[in-house]
Amino acid sequence: MNESSPIRTDTARAYQPGEAPARDVRTRRFRPIRWLVILALLAGAGAIGHRWYEARTDKGAEPATAHRAGGRGGRHGGGDMAQAVGIATVTTGDMPVVLQGLGTVTPLATVTVKSQISGYLMAVKFREGQTVKAGDELALIDSRPYEALLAQYQGQLARDQALLQNSKLDLQRYQTLNRQDSISKQNVDTQAALVKQNEGTVAADQALVDQQKLNIAYTHITSPVDGRVGLRQVDQGNYVSAASTAIVVVTQLHPISVIFTLPEDDVARVMRQVRAGAKLAVRAYDRGDAHQIAVGSLDTVDNQIDTTTGTVKLRALFDNADEELFPNQFVNAKLTVDTVRGAALVSNSGLLQGTPGTYVYLMDGDNKVTVRPVKTGETDGTNTVVVSGLKPGDRVVVDGTDRLKDGAEVRITDGAQAAGATGAVTGAGDKPGGKPAAGPDGTADTARPAAPEGGRRRRQQP
């Protein structure tokens, strides 16, 4: 066999000093992988053992919990506890009937002040944002051209008055001569017509004089209403045109009105009160409907319903002495149209909706509840009028109703009976500084967690 044979080259290769065989290299390469697999198996075994230990711990804790539950749960085999609930008593009170609508603050008068004559603006006599009275001077127009015309027309008037006086004297002479048969009747009639003509001329001259006097008065621009002036819209020295150049806007703020809308279904109820002469109160709230801005009264109702929206407009007046209402401000208007006296009131948290319609869980004794359908009326967001189904003094569940059913056994948390129609209930374990609940042996049961707010208890986490 020659030296170039491939068999000889692969099998007879000599290893260099310090070089390991190929088999040892492969064994050393796969050793870290084996360790990773072993570690993964150990972690899985630890997780399985931990879950098994938790399961055994839960099974051992169930009998002790059932033993501590006492006799209330024993009737159902010792594993179920009566649901902890909070209750409120149906009370008697007055419920206002309030209708709410969206409104806009609208001034009773908003006047854009313009000049009635043309001319140069000589002076601005107001300060922006100033409160003015009716008749206060706001601006001054150059009056010299109108004064010159006044003098001209007064001269014409004096001349024509002299002509009229002379024609009247001539008429008297002609009438005397006519009675003496010295002149004809035609001359007398002609002179009488001349007198009438001169009287017309004098009247026209007097009108021109009066017009120029009025124009001079118009050079003093005054406020037509009481109110607050806005921003100046023209500066001093500009030429203003008659009835086209705005100078300032005056807005009346005292009193001020709110125009709001109500659905057409409420119109009849409102109109009955208006025809009876009742003074209906209107309260204005801010955009968020959280803060009351002002209190006023209903002024009038519009004479037609808007067919596109099915609403009617109403106007309420507010004194606005503190200027809390601002023109074009958006408000929520609440109109009190009536008050239900001596009604049975229940907390809204106790009202539920379901197959029976509106219903409550009514306490049947001290440890059982029953479903009671009710018919409700007006509400103020906290309490609701019960028209039928309940009477004052009945106790209804207002907290812990999520897992109740008809005939379920319950236990009332401490302090629940003191709660009124508002439904504010405090759990027994929520009292500040309260002690832990006692166990069956009379000692403090530290294993039982305190009840959270609302009377419910949470399962202790392992």
MARKETI-34247 format. One record per residue (C-alpha): residue number from 0; residue in three letters; x, z, y. Coordinates in Angstrom, 1 decimal, padded with zeros to 4 digits. Layout:
BEGIN
[pt NUM,"ALA",[X,Z,Y]] ...
# end
This chain:
BEGIN
[pt 0,"MET",[000.0,000.0,000.0]] [pt 1,"ASN",[001.5,-001.0,003.3]] [pt 2,"GLU",[001.7,001.2,006.4]] [pt 3,"SER",[-001.0,-000.8,008.3]] [pt 4,"SER",[-003.7,000.2,005.8]] [pt 5,"PRO",[-006.7,001.9,007.5]] [pt 6,"ILE",[-007.1,004.3,004.6]] [pt 7,"ARG",[-003.7,005.5,005.0]] [pt 8,"THR",[-004.1,005.8,008.8]] [pt 9,"ASP",[-007.3,008.1,008.6]] [pt 10,"THR",[-006.3,010.3,005.7]] [pt 11,"ALA",[-002.6,010.7,006.1]] [pt 12,"ARG",[-002.5,011.5,009.8]] [pt 13,"ALA",[-000.2,014.5,010.4]] [pt 14,"TYR",[-001.4,017.3,012.7]] [pt 15,"GLN",[000.6,018.2,015.7]] [pt 16,"PRO",[002.0,021.7,016.0]] [pt 17,"GLY",[-000.8,024.2,017.3]] [pt 18,"GLU",[-003.7,021.7,016.7]] [pt 19,"ALA",[-006.7,023.1,014.7]] [pt 20,"PRO",[-008.5,021.1,012.1]] [pt 21,"ALA",[-011.7,019.2,013.1]] [pt 22,"ARG",[-013.9,021.6,011.0]] [pt 23,"ASP",[-012.7,024.6,012.9]] [pt 24,"VAL",[-013.4,022.9,016.2]] [pt 25,"ARG",[-017.1,022.1,015.2]] [pt 26,"THR",[-017.6,025.8,014.1]] [pt 27,"ARG",[-016.3,027.1,017.3]] [pt 28,"ARG",[-018.5,024.7,019.3]] [pt 29,"PHE",[-021.8,025.8,017.7]] [pt 30,"ARG",[-021.1,029.6,017.8]] [pt 31,"PRO",[-022.7,030.2,021.4]] [pt 32,"ILE",[-025.9,028.4,020.4]] [pt 33,"ARG",[-026.4,030.7,017.4]] [pt 34,"TRP",[-026.1,033.7,019.7]] [pt 35,"LEU",[-028.7,032.4,022.1]] [pt 36,"VAL",[-031.2,031.8,019.2]] [pt 37,"ILE",[-030.6,035.4,018.0]] [pt 38,"LEU",[-031.2,036.8,021.5]] [pt 39,"ALA",[-034.4,034.9,021.8]] [pt 40,"LEU",[-035.7,036.2,018.5]] [pt 41,"LEU",[-034.9,039.7,019.5]] [pt 42,"ALA",[-036.7,039.4,022.8]] [pt 43,"GLY",[-039.8,038.0,021.0]] [pt 44,"ALA",[-039.8,040.9,018.5]] [pt 45,"GLY",[-039.5,043.4,021.4]] [pt 46,"ALA",[-042.5,041.9,023.2]] [pt 47,"ILE",[-044.6,042.0,020.0]] [pt 48,"GLY",[-043.7,045.6,019.4]] [pt 49,"HIS",[-044.6,046.5,023.0]] [pt 50,"ARG",[-048.1,044.9,022.7]] [pt 51,"TRP",[-048.7,046.7,019.4]] [pt 52,"TYR",[-047.7,050.0,021.0]] [pt 53,"GLU",[-050.1,049.4,024.0]] [pt 54,"ALA",[-053.0,048.6,021.6]] [pt 55,"ARG",[-052.4,051.8,019.7]] [pt 56,"THR",[-052.3,053.8,023.0]] [pt 57,"ASP",[-055.6,052.3,024.1]] [pt 58,"LYS",[-057.3,053.2,020.8]] [pt 59,"GLY",[-056.1,056.7,021.0]] [pt 60,"ALA",[-057.3,057.2,024.6]] [pt 61,"GLU",[-060.9,056.0,024.0]] [pt 62,"PRO",[-062.0,059.1,022.0]] [pt 63,"ALA",[-060.6,061.4,024.6]] [pt 64,"THR",[-062.3,059.5,027.4]] [pt 65,"ALA",[-065.6,059.6,025.5]] [pt 66,"HIS",[-065.2,063.3,024.9]] [pt 67,"ARG",[-064.6,064.0,028.6]] [pt 68,"ALA",[-067.6,061.9,029.6]] [pt 69,"GLY",[-069.9,064.7,028.6]] [pt 70,"GLY",[-073.5,064.7,027.5]] [pt 71,"ARG",[-074.7,061.9,029.8]] [pt 72,"GLY",[-072.9,059.2,027.8]] [pt 73,"GLY",[-073.6,060.9,024.5]] [pt 74,"ARG",[-077.1,059.6,024.3]] [pt 75,"HIS",[-075.7,056.1,023.9]] [pt 76,"GLY",[-073.2,057.0,021.3]] [pt 77,"GLY",[-070.7,058.7,023.6]] [pt 78,"GLY",[-069.1,055.4,024.9]] [pt 79,"ASP",[-071.3,054.5,028.0]] [pt 80,"MET",[-071.4,056.4,031.3]] [pt 81,"ALA",[-074.4,056.3,033.7]] [pt 82,"GLN",[-073.8,054.0,036.6]] [pt 83,"ALA",[-072.7,055.8,039.8]] [pt 84,"VAL",[-074.9,054.7,042.7]] [pt 85,"GLY",[-075.5,055.5,046.3]] [pt 86,"ILE",[-079.1,055.8,047.6]] [pt 87,"ALA",[-080.9,055.7,050.9]] [pt 88,"THR",[-084.3,057.0,051.9]] [pt 89,"VAL",[-087.0,054.8,053.3]] [pt 90,"THR",[-087.6,056.1,056.9]] [pt 91,"THR",[-090.2,055.6,059.6]] [pt 92,"GLY",[-089.3,054.1,062.9]] [pt 93,"ASP",[-089.9,051.4,065.5]] [pt 94,"MET",[-088.6,047.9,065.0]] [pt 95,"PRO",[-088.3,045.5,068.0]] [pt 96,"VAL",[-089.3,041.9,067.4]] [pt 97,"VAL",[-086.5,039.9,068.9]] [pt 98,"LEU",[-086.4,036.1,069.2]] [pt 99,"GLN",[-082.9,034.6,069.7]] [pt 100,"GLY",[-081.9,031.3,071.3]] [pt 101,"LEU",[-078.9,029.5,072.7]] [pt 102,"GLY",[-078.9,029.4,076.5]] [pt 103,"THR",[-076.9,028.3,079.6]] [pt 104,"VAL",[-076.5,030.2,082.8]] [pt 105,"THR",[-078.2,028.1,085.5]] [pt 106,"PRO",[-078.1,028.9,089.2]] [pt 107,"LEU",[-081.4,028.8,091.0]] [pt 108,"ALA",[-079.8,026.7,093.8]] [pt 109,"THR",[-076.7,024.6,093.7]] [pt 110,"VAL",[-076.1,022.6,096.9]] [pt 111,"THR",[-073.5,020.0,097.6]] [pt 112,"VAL",[-072.9,020.2,101.3]] [pt 113,"LYS",[-072.5,016.8,103.0]] [pt 114,"SER",[-072.5,015.7,106.7]] [pt 115,"GLN",[-075.6,014.2,108.1]] [pt 116,"ILE",[-073.6,012.3,110.7]] [pt 117,"SER",[-070.4,010.3,110.6]] [pt 118,"GLY",[-067.3,011.5,112.5]] [pt 119,"TYR",[-063.9,013.2,112.1]] [pt 120,"LEU",[-063.8,016.6,110.5]] [pt 121,"MET",[-062.4,018.8,113.3]] [pt 122,"ALA",[-062.4,022.2,111.5]] [pt 123,"VAL",[-063.1,023.9,108.1]] [pt 124,"LYS",[-064.5,027.3,108.7]] [pt 125,"PHE",[-064.8,028.7,105.2]] [pt 126,"ARG",[-062.4,030.1,102.6]] [pt 127,"GLU",[-062.6,028.8,099.1]] [pt 128,"GLY",[-064.5,031.3,096.9]] [pt 129,"GLN",[-066.1,033.0,099.9]] [pt 130,"THR",[-069.6,034.5,099.7]] [pt 131,"VAL",[-071.7,033.1,102.6]] [pt 132,"LYS",[-075.2,033.6,104.0]] [pt 133,"ALA",[-077.7,030.9,104.8]] [pt 134,"GLY",[-076.9,029.6,108.3]] [pt 135,"ASP",[-073.1,030.5,108.2]] [pt 136,"GLU",[-071.0,027.6,109.7]] [pt 137,"LEU",[-068.9,025.9,107.2]] [pt 138,"ALA",[-067.4,022.9,109.1]] [pt 139,"LEU",[-067.3,021.2,112.5]] [pt 140,"ILE",[-067.5,017.4,113.2]] [pt 141,"ASP",[-066.2,015.8,116.4]] [pt 142,"SER",[-069.3,015.9,118.8]] [pt 143,"ARG",[-067.8,014.0,121.8]] [pt 144,"PRO",[-069.2,010.6,121.0]] [pt 145,"TYR",[-072.7,012.0,120.6]] [pt 146,"GLU",[-072.4,014.0,123.8]] [pt 147,"ALA",[-071.6,010.8,125.7]] [pt 148,"LEU",[-074.6,009.0,124.2]] [pt 149,"LEU",[-076.7,012.0,125.1]] [pt 150,"ALA",[-075.7,011.7,128.8]] [pt 151,"GLN",[-076.5,007.9,128.7]] [pt 152,"TYR",[-080.0,008.5,127.3]] [pt 153,"GLN",[-080.7,011.3,129.7]] [pt 154,"GLY",[-079.9,008.9,132.6]] [pt 155,"GLN",[-082.3,006.3,131.2]] [pt 156,"LEU",[-084.9,008.9,130.8]] [pt 157,"ALA",[-084.6,010.0,134.5]] [pt 158,"ARG",[-084.9,006.4,135.7]] [pt 159,"ASP",[-087.9,005.6,133.6]] [pt 160,"GLN",[-089.6,008.9,134.6]] [pt 161,"ALA",[-089.2,007.8,138.3]] [pt 162,"LEU",[-090.7,004.4,137.5]] [pt 163,"LEU",[-093.6,006.1,135.8]] [pt 164,"GLN",[-094.2,008.4,138.7]] [pt 165,"ASN",[-094.2,005.4,141.2]] [pt 166,"SER",[-096.6,003.4,139.0]] [pt 167,"LYS",[-099.0,006.4,138.9]] [pt 168,"LEU",[-099.0,006.6,142.7]] [pt 169,"ASP",[-099.7,002.9,143.0]] [pt 170,"LEU",[-102.6,003.2,140.6]] [pt 171,"GLN",[-104.1,005.9,142.7]] [pt 172,"ARG",[-103.9,003.7,145.8]] [pt 173,"TYR",[-105.4,000.7,144.0]] [pt 174,"GLN",[-108.3,002.8,142.8]] [pt 175,"THR",[-109.0,004.0,146.3]] [pt 176,"LEU",[-108.9,000.4,147.7]] [pt 177,"ASN",[-111.1,-000.7,144.8]] [pt 178,"ARG",[-113.7,001.8,145.8]] [pt 179,"GLN",[-113.6,000.4,149.4]] [pt 180,"ASP",[-113.9,-003.1,148.0]] [pt 181,"SER",[-110.5,-004.0,149.4]] [pt 182,"ILE",[-108.9,-005.2,146.2]] [pt 183,"SER",[-110.3,-006.6,143.0]] [pt 184,"LYS",[-110.8,-004.7,139.8]] [pt 185,"GLN",[-108.2,-006.8,138.0]] [pt 186,"ASN",[-105.4,-005.4,140.2]] [pt 187,"VAL",[-106.5,-001.9,139.3]] [pt 188,"ASP",[-106.5,-002.7,135.6]] [pt 189,"THR",[-103.0,-004.3,135.8]] [pt 190,"GLN",[-101.6,-001.3,137.5]] [pt 191,"ALA",[-103.2,001.0,134.9]] [pt 192,"ALA",[-101.5,-001.0,132.1]] [pt 193,"LEU",[-098.1,-000.7,133.9]] [pt 194,"VAL",[-098.5,003.1,134.0]] [pt 195,"LYS",[-099.1,003.1,130.2]] [pt 196,"GLN",[-096.0,000.9,129.7]] [pt 197,"ASN",[-093.9,003.3,131.7]] [pt 198,"GLU",[-095.2,006.2,129.9]] [pt 199,"GLY",[-094.1,004.6,126.6]] [pt 200,"THR",[-090.7,003.9,128.0]] [pt 201,"VAL",[-090.3,007.5,129.0]] [pt 202,"ALA",[-091.4,008.7,125.6]] [pt 203,"ALA",[-088.8,006.4,123.9]] [pt 204,"ASP",[-086.1,007.7,126.2]] [pt 205,"GLN",[-087.1,011.3,125.4]] [pt 206,"ALA",[-086.8,010.5,121.7]] [pt 207,"LEU",[-083.3,009.1,122.1]] [pt 208,"VAL",[-082.3,012.2,124.0]] [pt 209,"ASP",[-083.7,014.5,121.3]] [pt 210,"GLN",[-082.0,012.4,118.6]] [pt 211,"GLN",[-078.6,012.9,120.3]] [pt 212,"LYS",[-079.2,016.6,120.7]] [pt 213,"LEU",[-080.0,016.8,117.0]] [pt 214,"ASN",[-076.8,014.8,116.1]] [pt 215,"ILE",[-074.8,017.3,118.2]] [pt 216,"ALA",[-076.4,020.1,116.3]] [pt 217,"TYR",[-075.5,018.3,113.0]] [pt 218,"THR",[-071.8,018.5,114.0]] [pt 219,"HIS",[-072.0,022.2,113.1]] [pt 220,"ILE",[-072.4,022.1,109.3]] [pt 221,"THR",[-074.0,025.3,108.0]] [pt 222,"SER",[-074.8,026.7,104.5]] [pt 223,"PRO",[-078.4,026.1,103.5]] [pt 224,"VAL",[-078.5,029.0,101.0]] [pt 225,"ASP",[-076.9,032.4,100.2]] [pt 226,"GLY",[-074.2,031.9,097.7]] [pt 227,"ARG",[-070.5,031.4,096.8]] [pt 228,"VAL",[-068.6,028.4,098.1]] [pt 229,"GLY",[-066.4,026.4,095.7]] [pt 230,"LEU",[-063.3,024.4,096.2]] [pt 231,"ARG",[-062.9,022.4,099.4]] [pt 232,"GLN",[-063.4,018.7,098.7]] [pt 233,"VAL",[-062.3,017.2,102.0]] [pt 234,"ASP",[-059.5,018.3,104.4]] [pt 235,"GLN",[-059.5,018.7,108.1]] [pt 236,"GLY",[-058.8,015.5,110.1]] [pt 237,"ASN",[-060.5,013.1,107.6]] [pt 238,"TYR",[-063.3,010.8,108.7]] [pt 239,"VAL",[-066.5,011.7,106.9]] [pt 240,"SER",[-069.5,009.4,106.4]] [pt 241,"ALA",[-073.1,010.4,106.8]] [pt 242,"ALA",[-074.7,011.6,103.5]] [pt 243,"SER",[-071.8,010.3,101.4]] [pt 244,"THR",[-068.8,012.5,101.8]] [pt 245,"ALA",[-069.1,015.9,100.0]] [pt 246,"ILE",[-067.5,018.8,101.8]] [pt 247,"VAL",[-068.1,021.8,099.5]] [pt 248,"VAL",[-070.6,023.1,096.8]] [pt 249,"VAL",[-072.5,026.3,097.4]] [pt 250,"THR",[-073.9,028.1,094.4]] [pt 251,"GLN",[-076.5,030.9,094.5]] [pt 252,"LEU",[-075.5,033.8,092.2]] [pt 253,"HIS",[-078.0,036.5,093.2]] [pt 254,"PRO",[-080.3,036.2,091.3]] [pt 255,"ILE",[-079.3,033.8,088.6]] [pt 256,"SER",[-081.2,032.4,085.7]] [pt 257,"VAL",[-080.6,031.6,082.0]] [pt 258,"ILE",[-082.3,028.7,080.4]] [pt 259,"PHE",[-082.6,029.0,076.7]] [pt 260,"THR",[-084.5,027.4,073.9]] [pt 261,"LEU",[-086.8,028.7,071.1]] [pt 262,"PRO",[-088.4,027.0,068.1]] [pt 263,"GLU",[-091.9,025.7,068.7]] [pt 264,"ASP",[-093.2,028.1,066.1]] [pt 265,"ASP",[-092.5,031.0,068.4]] [pt 266,"VAL",[-094.2,029.5,071.4]] [pt 267,"ALA",[-097.7,031.0,070.6]] [pt 268,"ARG",[-096.3,034.5,070.2]] [pt 269,"VAL",[-094.5,034.3,073.5]] [pt 270,"MET",[-097.4,032.8,075.4]] [pt 271,"ARG",[-099.8,035.5,074.1]] [pt 272,"GLN",[-097.6,038.1,075.8]] [pt 273,"VAL",[-097.2,036.0,079.0]] [pt 274,"ARG",[-100.9,035.6,079.4]] [pt 275,"ALA",[-101.4,039.3,078.8]] [pt 276,"GLY",[-099.1,039.9,081.8]] [pt 277,"ALA",[-096.4,041.7,079.8]] [pt 278,"LYS",[-092.9,041.8,081.3]] [pt 279,"LEU",[-090.6,040.7,078.4]] [pt 280,"ALA",[-087.0,041.8,078.4]] [pt 281,"VAL",[-084.2,039.3,077.8]] [pt 282,"ARG",[-080.7,040.3,077.0]] [pt 283,"ALA",[-077.8,037.9,077.4]] [pt 284,"TYR",[-074.9,038.2,074.9]] [pt 285,"ASP",[-071.5,036.5,075.0]] [pt 286,"ARG",[-070.5,033.4,073.0]] [pt 287,"GLY",[-069.5,035.6,070.0]] [pt 288,"ASP",[-072.8,037.4,070.1]] [pt 289,"ALA",[-071.0,040.8,070.1]] [pt 290,"HIS",[-071.0,042.0,073.7]] [pt 291,"GLN",[-074.1,042.4,075.9]] [pt 292,"ILE",[-073.5,040.9,079.3]] [pt 293,"ALA",[-076.7,041.5,081.3]] [pt 294,"VAL",[-080.4,042.5,080.9]] [pt 295,"GLY",[-083.1,040.5,082.7]] [pt 296,"SER",[-086.7,039.5,082.3]] [pt 297,"LEU",[-088.6,036.3,081.3]] [pt 298,"ASP",[-089.6,034.3,084.3]] [pt 299,"THR",[-091.4,031.2,082.9]] [pt 300,"VAL",[-091.9,028.9,080.0]] [pt 301,"ASP",[-091.6,025.1,080.2]] [pt 302,"ASN",[-094.8,023.1,080.1]] [pt 303,"GLN",[-093.9,020.9,077.1]] [pt 304,"ILE",[-092.0,020.9,073.8]] [pt 305,"ASP",[-089.0,018.7,073.3]] [pt 306,"THR",[-090.1,016.3,070.5]] [pt 307,"THR",[-086.5,015.4,069.6]] [pt 308,"THR",[-085.5,019.0,068.8]] [pt 309,"GLY",[-088.8,020.8,068.3]] [pt 310,"THR",[-087.9,023.5,070.8]] [pt 311,"VAL",[-089.2,024.7,074.2]] [pt 312,"LYS",[-087.2,025.8,077.2]] [pt 313,"LEU",[-087.6,029.2,078.8]] [pt 314,"ARG",[-086.1,030.6,082.0]] [pt 315,"ALA",[-085.0,034.3,082.4]] [pt 316,"LEU",[-084.0,035.9,085.6]] [pt 317,"PHE",[-081.1,038.3,086.0]] [pt 318,"ASP",[-080.1,040.3,089.1]] [pt 319,"ASN",[-076.4,039.6,088.4]] [pt 320,"ALA",[-075.2,042.2,090.8]] [pt 321,"ASP",[-071.9,042.6,089.1]] [pt 322,"GLU",[-071.6,038.8,088.7]] [pt 323,"GLU",[-071.0,039.0,084.9]] [pt 324,"LEU",[-073.0,035.8,084.5]] [pt 325,"PHE",[-071.2,032.7,085.7]] [pt 326,"PRO",[-072.8,029.3,086.3]] [pt 327,"ASN",[-072.9,027.0,083.3]] [pt 328,"GLN",[-071.7,029.8,081.0]] [pt 329,"PHE",[-072.9,029.6,077.4]] [pt 330,"VAL",[-074.8,032.8,076.2]] [pt 331,"ASN",[-077.0,034.0,073.4]] [pt 332,"ALA",[-080.3,035.0,074.8]] [pt 333,"LYS",[-082.4,037.6,072.9]] [pt 334,"LEU",[-086.1,037.9,073.9]] [pt 335,"THR",[-088.0,041.0,072.9]] [pt 336,"VAL",[-091.6,039.9,072.4]] [pt 337,"ASP",[-093.0,043.0,070.7]] [pt 338,"THR",[-092.2,046.3,068.9]] [pt 339,"VAL",[-093.5,047.3,065.5]] [pt 340,"ARG",[-094.4,051.0,065.8]] [pt 341,"GLY",[-094.1,053.5,062.9]] [pt 342,"ALA",[-092.9,051.0,060.4]] [pt 343,"ALA",[-091.3,051.8,057.0]] [pt 344,"LEU",[-087.6,050.9,057.4]] [pt 345,"VAL",[-085.2,050.2,054.5]] [pt 346,"SER",[-081.5,049.4,054.7]] [pt 347,"ASN",[-080.6,045.8,054.3]] [pt 348,"SER",[-077.9,046.7,051.7]] [pt 349,"GLY",[-080.7,047.8,049.3]] [pt 350,"LEU",[-082.6,044.5,049.5]] [pt 351,"LEU",[-081.9,042.0,046.7]] [pt 352,"GLN",[-083.0,038.5,045.9]] [pt 353,"GLY",[-083.9,037.3,042.3]] [pt 354,"THR",[-086.6,036.2,040.0]] [pt 355,"PRO",[-089.2,038.7,041.4]] [pt 356,"GLY",[-088.3,037.5,044.9]] [pt 357,"THR",[-087.2,040.2,047.2]] [pt 358,"TYR",[-086.9,043.5,045.3]] [pt 359,"VAL",[-085.1,046.9,045.4]] [pt 360,"TYR",[-084.0,049.4,042.8]] [pt 361,"LEU",[-086.3,052.3,043.2]] [pt 362,"MET",[-085.2,055.8,042.0]] [pt 363,"ASP",[-087.6,056.9,039.2]] [pt 364,"GLY",[-086.8,060.6,039.1]] [pt 365,"ASP",[-083.1,061.6,039.4]] [pt 366,"ASN",[-081.4,059.6,036.8]] [pt 367,"LYS",[-083.3,056.3,036.3]] [pt 368,"VAL",[-084.1,053.3,038.4]] [pt 369,"THR",[-086.9,050.7,038.3]] [pt 370,"VAL",[-087.2,047.3,039.8]] [pt 371,"ARG",[-089.8,047.2,042.7]] [pt 372,"PRO",[-090.7,043.9,044.4]] [pt 373,"VAL",[-091.3,044.3,048.1]] [pt 374,"LYS",[-092.6,042.3,051.0]] [pt 375,"THR",[-090.4,042.5,054.1]] [pt 376,"GLY",[-091.0,041.8,057.8]] [pt 377,"GLU",[-088.9,042.0,060.9]] [pt 378,"THR",[-085.2,042.9,060.8]] [pt 379,"ASP",[-082.5,043.8,063.3]] [pt 380,"GLY",[-079.5,043.0,061.1]] [pt 381,"THR",[-079.2,046.6,059.8]] [pt 382,"ASN",[-082.7,047.7,058.8]] [pt 383,"THR",[-085.7,045.7,057.7]] [pt 384,"VAL",[-089.4,046.5,057.9]] [pt 385,"VAL",[-091.1,046.9,054.5]] [pt 386,"VAL",[-094.7,045.6,054.7]] [pt 387,"SER",[-095.6,046.5,051.2]] [pt 388,"GLY",[-094.0,047.9,048.0]] [pt 389,"LEU",[-092.4,051.0,049.5]] [pt 390,"LYS",[-093.5,054.0,051.5]] [pt 391,"PRO",[-091.6,056.5,053.6]] [pt 392,"GLY",[-089.6,059.0,051.5]] [pt 393,"ASP",[-088.9,056.6,048.6]] [pt 394,"ARG",[-085.3,056.4,047.5]] [pt 395,"VAL",[-083.7,053.0,046.9]] [pt 396,"VAL",[-080.2,052.1,045.6]] [pt 397,"VAL",[-078.0,050.8,048.3]] [pt 398,"ASP",[-074.6,050.9,046.6]] [pt 399,"GLY",[-073.7,050.1,043.0]] [pt 400,"THR",[-076.5,047.6,042.3]] [pt 401,"ASP",[-074.3,044.9,040.8]] [pt 402,"ARG",[-074.6,046.1,037.2]] [pt 403,"LEU",[-078.0,047.7,037.2]] [pt 404,"LYS",[-081.2,046.6,035.4]] [pt 405,"ASP",[-084.7,047.8,035.1]] [pt 406,"GLY",[-084.8,051.3,033.5]] [pt 407,"ALA",[-081.1,051.8,033.7]] [pt 408,"GLU",[-079.7,055.4,033.8]] [pt 409,"VAL",[-077.8,056.3,036.9]] [pt 410,"ARG",[-076.1,059.2,038.5]] [pt 411,"ILE",[-076.3,059.8,042.3]] [pt 412,"THR",[-073.1,060.4,044.1]] [pt 413,"ASP",[-072.7,063.5,046.2]] [pt 414,"GLY",[-073.9,063.0,049.8]] [pt 415,"ALA",[-076.0,060.0,049.0]] [pt 416,"GLN",[-079.3,061.8,049.6]] [pt 417,"ALA",[-078.2,062.6,053.2]] [pt 418,"ALA",[-077.9,058.9,054.0]] [pt 419,"GLY",[-080.8,057.4,055.9]] [pt 420,"ALA",[-082.0,053.9,056.2]] [pt 421,"THR",[-078.5,052.8,057.3]] [pt 422,"GLY",[-077.3,053.1,053.7]] [pt 423,"ALA",[-074.0,054.9,054.6]] [pt 424,"VAL",[-073.1,056.6,051.3]] [pt 425,"THR",[-069.9,058.6,050.5]] [pt 426,"GLY",[-068.7,059.0,046.9]] [pt 427,"ALA",[-067.9,062.4,045.5]] [pt 428,"GLY",[-064.3,061.6,045.0]] [pt 429,"ASP",[-063.9,060.4,048.6]] [pt 430,"LYS",[-064.3,063.7,050.4]] [pt 431,"PRO",[-061.2,064.5,052.4]] [pt 432,"GLY",[-059.3,067.3,050.7]] [pt 433,"GLY",[-061.6,067.3,047.7]] [pt 434,"LYS",[-060.5,068.7,044.4]] [pt 435,"PRO",[-060.2,066.7,041.2]] [pt 436,"ALA",[-063.2,066.6,038.9]] [pt 437,"ALA",[-063.2,069.4,036.3]] [pt 438,"GLY",[-062.9,068.5,032.6]] [pt 439,"PRO",[-065.0,069.9,029.7]] [pt 440,"ASP",[-062.8,073.0,029.4]] [pt 441,"GLY",[-063.3,073.9,033.1]] [pt 442,"THR",[-059.7,072.9,034.2]] [pt 443,"ALA",[-058.9,070.2,036.6]] [pt 444,"ASP",[-059.0,066.8,034.9]] [pt 445,"THR",[-055.9,065.1,036.2]] [pt 446,"ALA",[-056.3,062.2,033.8]] [pt 447,"ARG",[-059.5,061.1,035.5]] [pt 448,"PRO",[-058.9,059.1,038.7]] [pt 449,"ALA",[-060.9,059.9,041.8]] [pt 450,"ALA",[-063.9,057.7,042.5]] [pt 451,"PRO",[-063.2,055.1,045.1]] [pt 452,"GLU",[-065.5,054.5,048.1]] [pt 453,"GLY",[-069.1,053.6,047.2]] [pt 454,"GLY",[-069.1,055.9,044.1]] [pt 455,"ARG",[-067.6,053.5,041.6]] [pt 456,"ARG",[-064.7,054.6,039.4]] [pt 457,"ARG",[-061.8,052.4,038.5]] [pt 458,"ARG",[-060.3,052.3,035.0]] [pt 459,"GLN",[-056.9,053.9,035.0]] [pt 460,"GLN",[-054.1,051.4,034.4]] [pt 461,"PRO",[-051.8,052.2,031.5]] 
# end
